[in-house]
Amino acid sequence: MNTDLNAIAAGWLAAGQAGVVVDVVRTAGSVPREAGTRMLVSATQALGTIGGGHLELMAIENARTLLARVPGFEPVDRHYPLGPALGQCCGGAVTLRFARLDAAALRAWPRAAPRFHLQLYGAGHVGRAIVRLLAGIPCRVQWIDEREDEFPTDATLPPHVEKVCVDPVEAEVDIAPANGCFLVLTHRHDLDMRIAEAILRRGDFRYLGLIGSRTKRTRFLHRYEERGIPADVLARMTCPIGVPGIAGKEPEVIAVAVVAQLLQLPALAPAATAAAWPCAASVAQEPR
């Protein structure tokens, strides 16, 4: 599902649909979501989440009451002690701001900084499962394959995922930003080897994941050693991929483990996450 609330809010404005932006402006103690979290509410829809539970139900109810009774309301803040007022066990307090959705509200709504920039090589079953999981995560993805007919035709990609059909695919490595992430899971060993080698020779990657068995890793590392790639760079290649302890060969299982591994990466400094994108034991896997 497309969870780009900025794009949805712009669509609502263009269509003349009334809405309310609910914004967590202050927090104290243990709370479900941090300050800066937002959701979008209309008379019939509630998109995004400020943490669920009774707090979110009350926020949606209040937003709809404002829409129905005070359509031209000015922004209003409401304070919620989660324990005494709402019976939630978090024990903290949240201040929510309710504002009409208008052009000014949309301009003031910052886009979430991407957690990572990812070049995903391979549009097969695992690649598709990974893209489905990344649909609701703030990131930037180039999904790359030389085979146009491998990309799904029955689904619209979210705005932060760009389909790239090009040959040779390994040439795309050069346009990735510094500190980028790479996943290599194509349909051919020789292609995997060429792509991974190009990434290793760059050396400035944040994460390089290569799908396959430990046998495949050993074979590839031996070839790369022969070609003069330094050992410290080779040691940073992840193969097999995925967080340890999640066993399974189903594409969806592998995808969950791999996306979890990406989300475990240490946060980058703001300057690094703002870098320009040049264009719009592990999981048990089949030996390849």
Salt bridges, closest charged atoms under 4 A:
ASP4 OD2 - ARG111 NH1 3.14
ASP23 OD2 - ARG38 NE 3.52
GLU34 OE1 - ARG33 NE 3.91
ASP77 OD1 - ARG97 NE 2.63
ASP145 OD1 - ARG147 NE 2.92
GLU146 OE2 - HIS187 NE2 3.60
GLU146 OE2 - ARG188 NH1 3.07
GLU148 OE2 - LYS163 NZ 2.76
GLU150 OE1 - ARG128 NH2 3.49
GLU170 OE2 - ARG194 NE 2.84
ASP190 OD1 - ARG188 NE 2.92
ASP190 OD2 - ARG194 NH1 3.64
ASP192 OD2 - LYS216 NZ 2.72
ASP192 OD2 - ARG288 NH1 3.41
GLU197 OE2 - ARG201 NH2 3.00
GLU197 OE1 - ARG227 NH1 2.62
ASP204 OD2 - ARG202 NH2 2.78
GLU226 OE2 - HIS222 NE2 3.07
GLU252 OE2 - ARG132 NH2 3.63
